[in-house]
């Protein structure tokens, strides 16, 4: 594991640099392989920069609201209670992986933070009992959910495909129902098998009895100070009141009930409003919510900066005809049976350059959907191939691990060897699923 960690730490640049490099590569490719000149490429890029502003806000909210929800007092208290459950040599690691994966299937923003906080709490409680655990492995298990997140409730690609007026709906002329992607029988089967494989892999990686372990640093075991709302003035009393957030939360919950009972479907917006409703219902006051928001805001900065670059890449590909050339290449090397597996592998590679699932479906989705149509493959297969590939190489792409590592006080090299093993075992499940599904059902 050491050489892999060494290479990643020394030579893998930031996700922003990847986005810039990909922008330049696409621009150069458009000049070399299409009839567009440099001026036309730059114009197509500039015109495209604002093409994902609504989508960028939706994706930022998923991470933002997930972070806020994970840090509310009831959720933190629940994590402390959960952390007292697992004991022994293997169970703590498997337990953290299981809770993290389930949380991530609800929303990746929640899962990222829950994984880090639960890993720390389990490690701290074990250390206080005199049963230290291997902290780097424990934190790595708190990241395993990102290998299956795109198969769950907050999966960007399926939700985009199900959202009216999205770029997917515009290209196809219709939406793709969430029941054909996230809630299809084959995806539900795959996520169940992948979860079992993850837990089995984690169990096999647990240190042997008597082996040396790296305990959680003592300075990381301190509990955060509980929030205390200011009091003394009538304004302070209102800010500390439970009523304002509760009323708004109930109103938003009522809207969601009316939406679904009226035949409404699951979209990116509805996912975000679900988590906002939960936050409003369990936050103790507007004052506490403001503090949680301040802590969560820093996590969305890179998304806000990178998504215009992804939109610009889309603009170049669509405006110069480069998307057609890439689609032709995909069609030439694929058959209807192998298309999904090859699209999955290409998506795993693209994830290194576009580490956001939302950004990846924006950049790669139009190419694969066009190729799928020409091969007679159901578009749901193309959508899930992007989803599977994006989540797969998260295990060796450091971008989304950064919030978890910051909370845990570790570096990417500390966990990469363990997450690489998850990459290998889960990858077998994902590629086998797409080969079995073939052109779709």
C-alpha positions in Angstrom: 0.0 0.0 0.0 2.9 2.3 0.7 4.0 2.9 -3.0 0.4 3.8 -4.0 0.1 6.3 -1.1 3.5 7.8 -2.0 2.5 8.4 -5.7 -0.8 9.9 -4.8 0.6 12.3 -2.2 3.4 13.5 -4.5 1.9 13.6 -7.9 -2.0 13.9 -7.8 -2.9 17.7 -8.1 -6.0 19.3 -6.7 -9.5 18.8 -8.3 -9.4 22.4 -9.5 -6.2 21.7 -11.5 -7.8 18.7 -13.0 -10.8 20.7 -14.1 -8.5 23.3 -15.7 -6.4 20.7 -17.4 -9.5 19.0 -18.8 -10.8 22.3 -20.1 -7.5 22.9 -22.0 -7.5 19.3 -23.3 -11.0 19.6 -24.6 -10.3 23.0 -26.2 -7.2 21.7 -28.0 -9.0 18.6 -29.1 -11.8 20.7 -30.6 -9.3 22.7 -32.6 -7.4 19.7 -33.8 -10.3 17.3 -34.6 -13.2 19.6 -35.6 -13.6 22.4 -38.1 -13.7 25.0 -35.4 -11.0 27.6 -35.0 -9.5 28.9 -31.8 -11.9 31.8 -31.7 -14.9 29.6 -32.2 -13.7 27.3 -29.4 -13.2 30.1 -27.0 -16.7 31.6 -27.9 -18.3 28.2 -27.3 -16.5 27.8 -24.0 -17.5 31.3 -22.8 -21.1 30.9 -23.9 -21.3 27.6 -22.0 -19.9 28.9 -18.7 -23.3 29.8 -17.3 -25.1 26.7 -18.6 -25.1 24.8 -15.3 -25.9 27.6 -12.8 -29.2 26.0 -11.6 -27.6 22.6 -11.5 -24.6 23.9 -9.6 -26.9 25.3 -6.9 -28.7 22.0 -6.6 -25.4 20.0 -6.2 -24.0 22.6 -3.7 -27.1 22.3 -1.6 -26.9 18.5 -1.4 -23.4 18.7 0.2 -24.3 21.8 2.2 -27.5 20.4 3.7 -26.0 17.0 4.3 -23.2 18.6 6.4 -25.7 20.7 8.4 -28.0 17.7 9.1 -25.1 15.5 10.3 -24.0 18.2 12.8 -27.4 18.9 14.4 -27.5 17.9 18.0 -30.0 15.0 17.7 -27.9 13.4 14.9 -24.6 13.9 16.8 -26.3 12.4 19.9 -27.5 9.4 17.8 -23.9 8.9 16.5 -22.6 8.8 20.0 -25.2 6.2 21.0 -24.3 4.2 17.9 -20.6 4.4 18.6 -21.1 2.5 21.9 -22.6 -0.5 20.1 -19.6 -2.3 18.3 -17.0 -4.1 20.4 -14.3 -6.5 19.5 -11.5 -6.9 16.9 -13.6 -6.7 13.6 -17.1 -5.4 14.4 -16.2 -1.7 14.9 -14.8 -1.4 11.4 -17.7 -3.3 9.8 -20.2 -1.3 11.8 -18.8 2.1 10.7 -18.8 0.9 7.1 -22.4 -0.2 7.4 -23.7 3.0 8.9 -21.7 5.1 6.6 -22.9 3.3 3.5 -26.6 3.5 4.6 -26.2 7.2 5.3 -24.5 7.8 2.0 -27.3 6.0 0.1 -29.6 8.6 1.7 -27.4 11.5 0.6 -23.7 11.6 -0.1 -23.3 14.9 1.8 -24.7 13.3 5.0 -22.7 10.2 4.5 -19.4 11.9 4.2 -19.8 13.8 7.5 -21.5 10.9 9.3 -18.6 8.6 8.3 -16.0 10.9 9.7 -17.9 11.7 12.9 -18.8 8.1 13.6 -15.3 6.9 13.0 -13.9 9.4 15.5 -16.6 8.6 18.1 -16.0 4.8 17.8 -12.3 5.3 18.1 -12.6 7.6 21.1 -14.9 5.3 23.0 -12.7 2.3 22.2 -9.6 4.2 23.4 -11.3 5.2 26.6 -12.1 1.5 27.2 -8.5 0.6 26.7 -9.2 -1.2 23.4 -7.6 1.0 20.8 -8.5 0.5 17.2 -6.5 1.2 14.0 -7.7 4.8 13.4 -6.6 5.1 9.7 -8.7 1.9 8.8 -11.6 3.1 10.8 -11.6 6.5 8.9 -11.2 4.6 5.6 -14.4 2.6 6.4 -16.1 6.0 7.0 -15.4 6.7 3.3 -16.6 3.4 1.8 -20.1 4.8 1.2 -18.8 6.9 -1.6 -18.2 3.7 -3.6 -22.0 3.2 -3.8 -23.5 6.6 -3.2 -24.6 7.1 -6.8 -26.9 4.1 -6.6 -28.9 5.8 -3.9 -31.5 8.5 -3.1 -29.2 11.5 -3.9 -27.6 10.0 -7.1 -26.9 13.0 -9.4 -27.2 11.3 -12.7 -30.5 9.5 -12.2 -32.0 12.6 -10.6 -30.9 14.8 -13.4 -32.4 12.3 -15.9 -35.7 12.4 -14.0 -35.8 16.2 -13.7 -37.9 18.1 -16.3 -36.0 20.7 -18.4 -32.6 19.2 -17.5 -30.0 18.8 -20.2 -30.7 15.1 -20.3 -34.4 15.6 -20.8 -33.7 18.2 -23.6 -31.4 15.8 -25.4 -33.7 12.7 -25.2 -37.0 14.6 -25.5 -38.3 13.0 -22.3 -37.2 12.3 -18.8 -36.1 8.9 -17.4 -38.2 7.8 -14.5 -36.3 7.1 -11.3 -37.9 3.6 -11.3 -35.8 2.8 -14.4 -32.5 3.8 -12.8 -32.1 4.1 -9.0 -35.1 1.9 -8.2 -34.7 -0.6 -11.0 -34.5 -4.2 -9.8 -31.0 -4.6 -11.2 -29.6 -1.5 -9.4 -31.2 -2.5 -6.1 -29.7 -6.0 -6.5 -26.3 -4.5 -7.3 -26.3 -2.2 -4.4 -27.2 -5.0 -2.0 -24.4 -7.2 -3.3 -21.9 -4.3 -3.3 -22.8 -3.5 0.3 -22.1 -7.2 1.4 -18.8 -7.1 -0.5 -17.8 -3.9 1.2 -18.5 -5.3 4.6 -16.7 -8.5 3.8 -13.6 -6.6 2.5 -13.5 -4.4 5.6 -13.7 -7.5 7.8 -10.8 -9.0 6.0 -8.7 -5.9 6.4 -9.2 -5.6 10.2 -5.9 -6.0 12.1 -5.1 -9.4 13.5 -5.3 -9.9 17.3 -2.2 -8.5 18.9 -1.1 -6.5 15.9 0.2 -2.9 16.3 -2.5 -0.3 15.6 -2.4 3.5 15.2 -4.7 4.8 17.9 -6.7 8.0 17.5 -4.6 11.0 18.6 -5.5 12.3 22.0 -6.1 15.8 20.8 -8.7 14.6 18.3 -10.8 13.0 21.1 -12.0 16.3 22.6 -15.8 16.8 22.4 -16.9 20.0 20.6 -18.4 22.6 22.9 -22.2 22.5 23.0 -24.0 25.4 21.3 -25.5 28.0 23.6 -27.8 30.6 22.1 -27.3 34.2 23.3 -30.0 35.5 25.6 -30.8 38.9 27.2 -32.8 40.9 24.6 -36.1 40.3 23.0 -34.3 39.7 19.7 -32.1 37.0 21.4 -35.2 35.3 22.7 -36.7 35.1 19.2 -33.4 33.7 17.8 -33.3 31.1 20.6 -36.9 30.1 20.1 -37.8 26.7 18.7 -41.0 28.0 17.1 -39.7 29.8 13.9 -37.7 26.8 12.5 -40.4 24.3 13.6 -43.2 26.2 11.8 -41.2 26.5 8.6 -40.1 22.8 8.8 -43.8 21.7 9.2 -44.8 23.9 6.2 -42.0 22.4 4.1 -42.9 18.9 5.2 -46.6 19.6 4.3 -45.4 20.7 0.8 -43.5 17.5 0.3 -46.5 15.4 1.3 -48.7 17.3 -1.1 -46.1 17.0 -3.8 -46.0 13.2 -3.6 -49.7 12.6 -3.0 -50.4 14.8 -6.1 -48.3 12.6 -8.3 -45.0 14.5 -8.0 -41.7 12.7 -8.7 -38.3 12.6 -7.1 -36.0 15.3 -8.4 -32.8 17.0 -7.2 -34.9 19.9 -5.8 -37.2 17.5 -3.9 -34.2 15.7 -2.4 -32.8 19.0 -1.1 -36.1 20.1 0.3 -36.4 16.8 2.1 -33.2 17.4 3.9 -34.0 21.0 4.6 -37.3 20.0 6.1 -35.5 17.5 8.4 -33.0 20.2 9.5 -35.7 22.7 10.3 -37.7 20.1 12.3 -34.8 19.0 14.5 -32.8 22.2 14.8 -33.3 23.7 18.3 -33.5 27.4 17.1 -32.6 29.8 14.3 -29.5 30.7 16.2 -28.2 27.1 16.2 -29.1 26.8 12.5 -27.0 29.9 11.7 -24.0 28.4 13.5 -24.4 25.1 11.6 -24.7 26.9 8.3 -21.4 28.8 9.0 -19.6 25.6 9.6 -21.0 23.9 6.4 -20.5 26.8 4.0 -16.8 26.3 3.5 -17.4 22.8 2.1 -19.2 24.0 -1.1 -16.5 26.5 -2.2 -14.8 24.2 -4.7 -18.1 23.1 -6.2 -19.0 26.7 -6.9 -15.7 27.3 -8.6 -15.5 24.1 -10.7 -19.0 23.8 -12.1 -18.7 26.8 -14.5 -15.7 25.0 -15.9 -17.7 21.8 -16.4 -20.4 23.9 -18.1 -17.7 25.5 -20.3 -16.5 22.0 -21.3 -20.0 21.0 -22.3 -20.3 24.2 -24.3 -17.1 23.4 -26.3 -18.1 19.8 -26.9 -21.6 20.7 -28.1 -20.7 23.9 -30.0 -17.8 22.4 -32.0 -19.2 18.9 -32.7 -16.5 17.2 -30.6 -19.3 15.4 -28.8 -20.3 13.6 -32.0 -16.7 12.5 -32.7 -16.4 11.0 -29.2 -19.8 9.4 -29.5 -18.7 7.8 -32.8 -15.6 6.4 -31.1 -17.7 4.9 -28.3 -20.1 3.3 -30.9 -17.2 1.9 -32.9 -15.7 -0.1 -29.9 -18.9 -1.2 -28.3 -21.7 -3.7 -28.8 -25.1 -3.4 -27.2 -24.0 -6.1 -24.7 -20.7 -4.5 -23.8 -21.7 -0.8 -24.0 -22.6 -0.5 -20.3 -19.3 -2.0 -19.0 -17.1 0.0 -21.4 -19.0 3.2 -20.5 -18.5 2.3 -16.8 -14.7 2.0 -17.3 -14.6 5.3 -19.2 -16.6 7.0 -16.5 -14.2 5.7 -13.8 -11.4 7.3 -15.8 -13.2 10.6 -16.3 -13.9 10.8 -12.5 -10.3 11.6 -12.0 -10.7 14.7 -14.0 -14.3 15.6 -13.0 -14.7 14.3 -9.4 -18.2 15.6 -9.0 -21.0 13.2 -10.0 -23.1 16.2 -11.1 -20.2 17.6 -13.2 -19.5 14.2 -14.7 -23.0 13.5 -16.0 -22.9 17.1 -17.4 -19.7 16.4 -19.3 -20.0 12.7 -20.2 -23.7 12.2 -20.2 -24.5 13.7 -23.6 -21.8 11.6 -25.3 -22.9 8.3 -23.8 -26.6 9.0 -24.3 -26.0 9.6 -28.0 -23.9 6.5 -28.3 -26.5 4.4 -26.5 -29.3 5.6 -28.8 -27.3 4.7 -31.8 -26.5 1.2 -30.4 -30.1 0.6 -29.4 -29.2 0.6 -25.7 -31.7 1.8 -23.1 -30.7 5.3 -21.9 -31.1 4.1 -18.3 -28.0 1.9 -18.8 -26.0 4.9 -19.9 -27.1 6.9 -16.9 -26.2 4.2 -14.5 -22.9 3.4 -16.2 -21.9 7.0 -15.5 -23.2 6.6 -11.9 -21.2 3.4 -11.3 -18.0 4.7 -12.9 -18.2 8.0 -11.0 -18.6 6.3 -7.6 -16.1 3.5 -8.3 -12.9 5.6 -8.6 -13.9 7.8 -5.7 -11.9 5.3 -3.7 -8.7 6.5 -5.2 -9.7 10.1 -6.1 -8.9 12.3 -3.2 -11.3 15.1 -3.8 -14.3 13.9 -1.8 -12.2 12.5 0.9 -10.9 15.9 1.9 -13.9 16.9 4.2 -13.6 13.5 5.9 -9.8 13.7 6.3 -10.1 17.3 7.6 -12.6 16.2 10.3 -10.4 13.1 11.2 -7.1 15.0 11.1 -5.5 12.5 8.6 -4.0 12.6 5.1 -5.0 10.8 2.0 -2.0 8.5 2.2 -3.2 7.2 5.6 -6.3 5.6 4.1 -5.6 5.1 0.4 -4.3 1.5 0.7 -7.6 0.4 2.3 -9.9 2.3 -0.1 -8.0 0.8 -3.0 -9.1 -2.7 -1.8 -12.7 -1.5 -1.8 -12.2 -0.2 -5.4 -11.0 -3.6 -6.6 -13.8 -5.7 -4.9 -16.7 -3.3 -5.6 -15.5 -2.9 -9.2 -16.1 -6.5 -9.9 -19.8 -6.2 -8.7 -20.4 -3.1 -10.8 -18.9 -4.3 -14.1 -20.6 -7.7 -13.7 -24.0 -5.9 -13.2 -23.6 -3.9 -16.4 -22.5 -6.9 -18.5 -25.5 -8.9 -17.2 -28.0 -6.0 -17.9 -26.5 -5.5 -21.4 -28.7 -3.3 -23.6 -31.3 -2.9 -20.8 -34.6 -4.4 -19.9 
